[in-house]
Every structure is written in C-alpha cells, then in structure tokens.
Amino acid sequence: MSARPVDCYIYYRVDPGHAAAARQTMAAVLASVEERFGVTGRLLQRQDEPLLWMEVYENVRDDAKFELELEHAAGQLKLSECLQEGVTRRSECFEA
C-alpha cells in the first residue's frame, strides 16, 4: 500500500473482432470498481490507434488491494478473451 494516493493506468490492445464485447465488458469492470472502491475509472482509446486502450483510475488509496480486485473483476468478466492474441494488460501506478 502506498503512503499517498496513486493514479493507476492499465493499457492493452483489443482484438478487432471483439471490440464491441470489450467495451461492454469494460463498462461492467468500471462499474464494479466504482461500487467496490468508490474510484471512478475512465476508458480511453489512443487517437491514432483505436484498438490500444487505457483504463485510468485516479486517487487510489490502497493500490495493492485495488490492483488485485481489478484483476479479479476483469477475470470474472473474461476481459482477456477480448484482447489481441498474446496480449496482457499492463499496469503502472504513479504518485504525485
């Protein structure tokens, strides 16, 4: 756990054939995170590469617990099935 709140960024590439399913899945993941942690996440797409997505979660107080729960939610909702083959979600957290 960080002494100060952190901002977490998770990025990955979505399979073009599963983009619509990935968007629905991510809506459910974001809702779950907000319900469990009170953290409102955002989903972004790279401007010049729309299959490169980034989740942004700001002001996370317990980053270790948050990341475990986030991975659990994404796993239960089978987000990995929507990613490009061989791609995993990469997570990085930063503090101010």
N, CA, C and O atoms as a DFTB+ gen file, in Angstrom:
384 C
 N C O
     1  1       0.848      -1.189       0.000
     2  2       0.000       0.000       0.000
     3  2       0.882       1.236       0.000
     4  3       1.846       1.332       0.759
     5  1       0.541       2.161      -0.848
     6  2       1.284       3.401      -0.946
     7  2       0.899       4.333       0.202
     8  3      -0.240       4.314       0.668
     9  1       1.853       5.148       0.655
    10  2       1.574       6.115       1.718
    11  2       0.659       7.229       1.219
    12  3      -0.081       7.834       1.995
    13  1       0.719       7.487      -0.064
    14  2      -0.122       8.529      -0.659
    15  2      -0.987       7.901      -1.738
    16  3      -0.649       6.846      -2.276
    17  1      -2.108       8.551      -2.057
    18  2      -2.942       8.032      -3.152
    19  2      -2.156       8.010      -4.463
    20  3      -1.270       8.835      -4.684
    21  1      -2.494       7.059      -5.319
    22  2      -1.822       6.927      -6.604
    23  2      -2.841       6.959      -7.732
    24  3      -4.038       6.768      -7.519
    25  1      -2.345       7.201      -8.919
    26  2      -3.142       7.092     -10.137
    27  2      -2.642       5.858     -10.875
    28  3      -1.437       5.688     -11.064
    29  1      -3.569       4.994     -11.292
    30  2      -3.216       3.750     -11.962
    31  2      -3.650       3.796     -13.424
    32  3      -4.738       4.266     -13.758
    33  1      -2.772       3.296     -14.278
    34  2      -3.004       3.260     -15.712
    35  2      -2.808       1.826     -16.185
    36  3      -1.765       1.221     -15.935
    37  1      -3.803       1.288     -16.863
    38  2      -3.736      -0.077     -17.375
    39  2      -3.954      -0.005     -18.883
    40  3      -4.950       0.554     -19.343
    41  1      -3.033      -0.566     -19.646
    42  2      -3.166      -0.467     -21.098
    43  2      -2.986      -1.827     -21.758
    44  3      -2.338      -2.727     -21.223
    45  1      -3.588      -1.943     -22.951
    46  2      -3.609      -3.209     -23.680
    47  2      -4.199      -2.990     -25.065
    48  3      -4.774      -1.939     -25.350
    49  1      -4.051      -3.994     -25.922
    50  2      -4.630      -3.949     -27.269
    51  2      -5.812      -4.903     -27.348
    52  3      -5.741      -6.048     -26.903
    53  1      -6.886      -4.411     -27.916
    54  2      -8.121      -5.176     -28.058
    55  2      -8.150      -5.836     -29.434
    56  3      -7.702      -5.251     -30.421
    57  1      -8.677      -7.048     -29.492
    58  2      -8.852      -7.755     -30.761
    59  2      -9.939      -7.034     -31.562
    60  3     -11.000      -6.738     -31.012
    61  1      -9.704      -6.744     -32.842
    62  2     -10.699      -6.008     -33.625
    63  2     -12.054      -6.711     -33.695
    64  3     -13.089      -6.047     -33.756
    65  1     -12.062      -8.021     -33.686
    66  2     -13.315      -8.759     -33.748
    67  2     -14.081      -8.796     -32.444
    68  3     -15.228      -9.243     -32.404
    69  1     -13.450      -8.325     -31.369
    70  2     -14.087      -8.351     -30.054
    71  2     -14.221      -6.958     -29.430
    72  3     -14.479      -6.840     -28.232
    73  1     -14.050      -5.920     -30.225
    74  2     -14.072      -4.559     -29.681
    75  2     -15.410      -4.214     -29.028
    76  3     -15.426      -3.601     -27.961
    77  1     -16.518      -4.589     -29.637
    78  2     -17.833      -4.274     -29.051
    79  2     -18.020      -5.018     -27.736
    80  3     -18.508      -4.439     -26.765
    81  1     -17.639      -6.285     -27.688
    82  2     -17.743      -7.060     -26.449
    83  2     -16.806      -6.493     -25.386
    84  3     -17.153      -6.454     -24.205
    85  1     -15.624      -6.055     -25.803
    86  2     -14.665      -5.476     -24.857
    87  2     -15.223      -4.202     -24.238
    88  3     -15.043      -3.960     -23.044
    89  1     -15.892      -3.395     -25.035
    90  2     -16.468      -2.148     -24.494
    91  2     -17.542      -2.462     -23.457
    92  3     -17.599      -1.815     -22.411
    93  1     -18.389      -3.442     -23.732
    94  2     -19.425      -3.838     -22.764
    95  2     -18.791      -4.409     -21.497
    96  3     -19.219      -4.102     -20.384
    97  1     -17.784      -5.228     -21.675
    98  2     -17.097      -5.817     -20.533
    99  2     -16.448      -4.735     -19.686
   100  3     -16.535      -4.765     -18.459
   101  1     -15.801      -3.783     -20.337
   102  2     -15.148      -2.716     -19.596
   103  2     -16.153      -1.841     -18.852
   104  3     -15.848      -1.348     -17.767
   105  1     -17.322      -1.643     -19.403
   106  2     -18.361      -0.884     -18.686
   107  2     -18.695      -1.594     -17.378
   108  3     -18.879      -0.947     -16.346
   109  1     -18.773      -2.927     -17.420
   110  2     -19.061      -3.698     -16.212
   111  2     -17.887      -3.649     -15.231
   112  3     -18.101      -3.555     -14.022
   113  1     -16.655      -3.712     -15.733
   114  2     -15.477      -3.621     -14.861
   115  2     -15.447      -2.262     -14.177
   116  3     -15.234      -2.184     -12.967
   117  1     -15.656      -1.199     -14.930
   118  2     -15.639       0.150     -14.347
   119  2     -16.723       0.305     -13.288
   120  3     -16.484       0.916     -12.245
   121  1     -17.899      -0.233     -13.538
   122  2     -18.993      -0.160     -12.567
   123  2     -18.636      -0.936     -11.300
   124  3     -18.916      -0.476     -10.194
   125  1     -18.029      -2.094     -11.453
   126  2     -17.628      -2.902     -10.305
   127  2     -16.587      -2.181      -9.458
   128  3     -16.679      -2.176      -8.231
   129  1     -15.604      -1.576     -10.104
   130  2     -14.548      -0.850      -9.393
   131  2     -15.145       0.343      -8.636
   132  3     -14.783       0.604      -7.489
   133  1     -16.040       1.047      -9.277
   134  2     -16.645       2.198      -8.610
   135  2     -17.463       1.749      -7.395
   136  3     -17.427       2.389      -6.344
   137  1     -18.186       0.663      -7.544
   138  2     -19.000       0.154      -6.442
   139  2     -18.131      -0.327      -5.274
   140  3     -18.443      -0.052      -4.116
   141  1     -17.056      -1.033      -5.572
   142  2     -16.214      -1.611      -4.517
   143  2     -15.259      -0.624      -3.872
   144  3     -14.992      -0.712      -2.673
   145  1     -14.738       0.322      -4.658
   146  2     -13.686       1.201      -4.158
   147  2     -14.053       2.686      -4.145
   148  3     -13.323       3.498      -3.576
   149  1     -15.165       3.042      -4.760
   150  2     -15.507       4.458      -4.830
   151  2     -14.589       5.221      -5.773
   152  3     -14.501       6.447      -5.698
   153  1     -13.906       4.505      -6.659
   154  2     -12.996       5.117      -7.625
   155  2     -13.663       5.053      -8.998
   156  3     -14.003       3.976      -9.488
   157  1     -13.842       6.209      -9.601
   158  2     -14.443       6.274     -10.926
   159  2     -13.340       6.171     -11.974
   160  3     -12.488       7.051     -12.091
   161  1     -13.375       5.089     -12.725
   162  2     -12.372       4.892     -13.762
   163  2     -12.848       5.448     -15.095
   164  3     -14.036       5.690     -15.309
   165  1     -11.879       5.641     -15.984
   166  2     -12.187       6.103     -17.339
   167  2     -11.527       5.158     -18.326
   168  3     -10.460       4.607     -18.059
   169  1     -12.166       4.979     -19.455
   170  2     -11.607       4.169     -20.535
   171  2     -11.261       5.089     -21.692
   172  3     -12.103       5.851     -22.169
   173  1     -10.018       5.011     -22.138
   174  2      -9.544       5.841     -23.244
   175  2      -9.069       4.943     -24.382
   176  3      -8.672       3.798     -24.168
   177  1      -9.119       5.488     -25.595
   178  2      -8.560       4.828     -26.779
   179  2      -7.520       5.761     -27.371
   180  3      -7.710       6.976     -27.424
   181  1      -6.428       5.178     -27.813
   182  2      -5.394       6.007     -28.442
   183  2      -5.967       6.622     -29.711
   184  3      -6.624       5.938     -30.496
   185  1      -5.722       7.893     -29.907
   186  2      -6.295       8.649     -31.014
   187  2      -5.958       8.053     -32.371
   188  3      -6.834       7.931     -33.228
   189  1      -4.709       7.682     -32.578
   190  2      -4.290       7.179     -33.884
   191  2      -4.205       5.650     -33.945
   192  3      -3.774       5.087     -34.951
   193  1      -4.616       4.991     -32.871
   194  2      -4.602       3.531     -32.808
   195  2      -5.768       3.079     -31.915
   196  3      -5.558       2.744     -30.750
   197  1      -6.984       3.067     -32.452
   198  2      -8.186       2.881     -31.637
   199  2      -8.308       1.530     -30.927
   200  3      -9.182       1.370     -30.076
   201  1      -7.458       0.559     -31.253
   202  2      -7.509      -0.719     -30.544
   203  2      -6.543      -0.765     -29.357
   204  3      -6.463      -1.775     -28.658
   205  1      -5.814       0.327     -29.132
   206  2      -4.963       0.454     -27.945
   207  2      -5.771       1.216     -26.898
   208  3      -6.063       2.401     -27.057
   209  1      -6.122       0.522     -25.839
   210  2      -6.998       1.093     -24.810
   211  2      -6.224       1.327     -23.524
   212  3      -5.229       0.661     -23.242
   213  1      -6.711       2.295     -22.750
   214  2      -6.119       2.585     -21.448
   215  2      -7.228       2.855     -20.444
   216  3      -8.134       3.651     -20.693
   217  1      -7.140       2.179     -19.308
   218  2      -8.021       2.471     -18.182
   219  2      -7.258       3.404     -17.256
   220  3      -6.062       3.218     -17.031
   221  1      -7.945       4.410     -16.717
   222  2      -7.327       5.365     -15.807
   223  2      -8.143       5.389     -14.521
   224  3      -9.359       5.580     -14.544
   225  1      -7.459       5.193     -13.405
   226  2      -8.086       5.239     -12.085
   227  2      -7.279       6.204     -11.235
   228  3      -6.094       5.977     -10.992
   229  1      -7.908       7.273     -10.782
   230  2      -7.200       8.307     -10.039
   231  2      -7.549       8.257      -8.553
   232  3      -8.643       7.859      -8.151
   233  1      -6.570       8.677      -7.762
   234  2      -6.747       8.816      -6.318
   235  2      -7.060       7.472      -5.644
   236  3      -7.973       7.378      -4.823
   237  1      -6.295       6.442      -6.001
   238  2      -6.458       5.108      -5.420
   239  2      -5.681       5.069      -4.108
   240  3      -4.486       5.362      -4.088
   241  1      -6.337       4.716      -3.034
   242  2      -5.715       4.738      -1.704
   243  2      -4.931       3.475      -1.370
   244  3      -3.862       3.576      -0.768
   245  1      -5.402       2.325      -1.725
   246  2      -4.710       1.062      -1.440
   247  2      -4.433       0.376      -2.772
   248  3      -5.207      -0.469      -3.221
   249  1      -3.315       0.752      -3.399
   250  2      -3.054       0.300      -4.763
   251  2      -2.867      -1.215      -4.868
   252  3      -3.280      -1.806      -5.866
   253  1      -2.261      -1.855      -3.878
   254  2      -2.061      -3.300      -3.947
   255  2      -3.410      -4.027      -3.932
   256  3      -3.651      -4.907      -4.758
   257  1      -4.268      -3.667      -3.014
   258  2      -5.592      -4.292      -2.941
   259  2      -6.416      -3.940      -4.179
   260  3      -7.113      -4.790      -4.733
   261  1      -6.330      -2.701      -4.598
   262  2      -7.069      -2.245      -5.772
   263  2      -6.687      -3.068      -7.001
   264  3      -7.563      -3.541      -7.725
   265  1      -5.395      -3.240      -7.240
   266  2      -4.955      -3.983      -8.427
   267  2      -5.401      -5.443      -8.382
   268  3      -5.775      -6.006      -9.411
   269  1      -5.365      -6.053      -7.210
   270  2      -5.849      -7.433      -7.084
   271  2      -7.336      -7.529      -7.396
   272  3      -7.766      -8.415      -8.134
   273  1      -8.110      -6.623      -6.837
   274  2      -9.556      -6.635      -7.069
   275  2      -9.891      -6.306      -8.523
   276  3     -10.822      -6.874      -9.094
   277  1      -9.133      -5.392      -9.116
   278  2      -9.351      -5.035     -10.515
   279  2      -9.090      -6.245     -11.416
   280  3      -9.871      -6.523     -12.326
   281  1      -8.003      -6.957     -11.165
   282  2      -7.698      -8.151     -11.946
   283  2      -8.766      -9.227     -11.737
   284  3      -9.130      -9.939     -12.673
   285  1      -9.259      -9.337     -10.514
   286  2     -10.314     -10.312     -10.233
   287  2     -11.572      -9.976     -11.038
   288  3     -12.172     -10.856     -11.655
   289  1     -11.971      -8.693     -11.029
   290  2     -13.160      -8.277     -11.775
   291  2     -12.978      -8.514     -13.271
   292  3     -13.881      -9.023     -13.935
   293  1     -11.823      -8.150     -13.798
   294  2     -11.555      -8.348     -15.227
   295  2     -11.549      -9.836     -15.566
   296  3     -12.002     -10.230     -16.640
   297  1     -11.038     -10.660     -14.657
   298  2     -11.010     -12.093     -14.877
   299  2     -12.397     -12.707     -14.866
   300  3     -12.726     -13.527     -15.724
   301  1     -13.210     -12.312     -13.898
   302  2     -14.573     -12.833     -13.817
   303  2     -15.382     -12.466     -15.045
   304  3     -16.210     -13.251     -15.508
   305  1     -15.146     -11.280     -15.572
   306  2     -15.892     -10.813     -16.740
   307  2     -15.222     -11.220     -18.054
   308  3     -15.699     -10.869     -19.133
   309  1     -14.121     -11.956     -17.959
   310  2     -13.426     -12.541     -19.114
   311  2     -12.937     -11.505     -20.129
   312  3     -13.026     -11.707     -21.340
   313  1     -12.422     -10.398     -19.609
   314  2     -11.885      -9.362     -20.484
   315  2     -10.754      -9.900     -21.352
   316  3     -10.611      -9.478     -22.499
   317  1      -9.951     -10.817     -20.835
   318  2      -8.808     -11.331     -21.600
   319  2      -9.238     -11.973     -22.917
   320  3      -8.453     -12.015     -23.864
   321  1     -10.464     -12.469     -22.992
   322  2     -10.959     -13.071     -24.235
   323  2     -11.166     -12.031     -25.341
   324  3     -11.326     -12.383     -26.510
   325  1     -11.160     -10.768     -24.968
   326  2     -11.365      -9.685     -25.938
   327  2     -10.051      -9.054     -26.398
   328  3     -10.053      -8.179     -27.263
   329  1      -8.938      -9.493     -25.827
   330  2      -7.648      -8.898     -26.160
   331  2      -7.025      -9.595     -27.362
   332  3      -7.354     -10.736     -27.687
   333  1      -6.115      -8.874     -28.012
   334  2      -5.379      -9.480     -29.113
   335  2      -4.581     -10.664     -28.590
   336  3      -4.154     -10.670     -27.435
   337  1      -4.383     -11.660     -29.435
   338  2      -3.656     -12.862     -29.038
   339  2      -2.263     -12.499     -28.538
   340  3      -1.543     -11.723     -29.166
   341  1      -1.903     -13.073     -27.400
   342  2      -0.584     -12.836     -26.824
   343  2      -0.464     -11.559     -26.019
   344  3       0.609     -11.269     -25.489
   345  1      -1.531     -10.789     -25.912
   346  2      -1.504      -9.505     -25.208
   347  2      -2.005      -9.682     -23.786
   348  3      -2.977     -10.397     -23.543
   349  1      -1.336      -9.025     -22.850
   350  2      -1.805      -8.965     -21.475
   351  2      -2.007      -7.506     -21.083
   352  3      -1.481      -6.599     -21.730
   353  1      -2.756      -7.295     -20.041
   354  2      -2.970      -5.935     -19.537
   355  2      -1.749      -5.539     -18.728
   356  3      -1.295      -6.294     -17.868
   357  1      -1.219      -4.362     -18.999
   358  2      -0.048      -3.848     -18.260
   359  2      -0.514      -2.718     -17.360
   360  3      -1.285      -1.851     -17.772
   361  1      -0.036      -2.744     -16.132
   362  2      -0.476      -1.782     -15.135
   363  2       0.715      -0.985     -14.610
   364  3       1.782      -1.539     -14.348
   365  1       0.513       0.326     -14.460
   366  2       1.521       1.190     -13.867
   367  2       0.810       2.194     -12.968
   368  3      -0.218       2.756     -13.344
   369  1       1.361       2.414     -11.783
   370  2       0.772       3.375     -10.847
   371  2       1.793       4.456     -10.517
   372  3       2.985       4.182     -10.381
   373  1       1.313       5.673     -10.393
   374  2       2.171       6.835     -10.129
   375  2       1.603       7.627      -8.967
   376  3       0.387       7.715      -8.796
   377  1       2.500       8.206      -8.165
   378  2       2.044       9.081      -7.098
   379  2       2.558      10.494      -7.349
   380  3       3.575      10.695      -8.012
   381  1       1.835      11.462      -6.805
   382  2       2.214      12.871      -7.011
   383  2       3.315      13.262      -6.063
   384  3       3.769      14.406      -6.082
